[in-house]
């Protein structure tokens, strides 16, 4: 893989990216999103598609 020093060296360009930094940031974001997803799945708080169990309904009207 080419090092940043091997490139043209023109860092004054507005769209110059340090791809190692972008890659590391993306991996950190993906790991955090994965852990949050697992927490949501295993928390049991969100029940998609399941009906809530209602207590015994009485008709006292």
Secondary structure, DSSP 8 states (H G I E B T S, - for coil): ---GGGS-----STT---HHHHHHHHHHHHHHHHHHHHHHHHH----TT------------
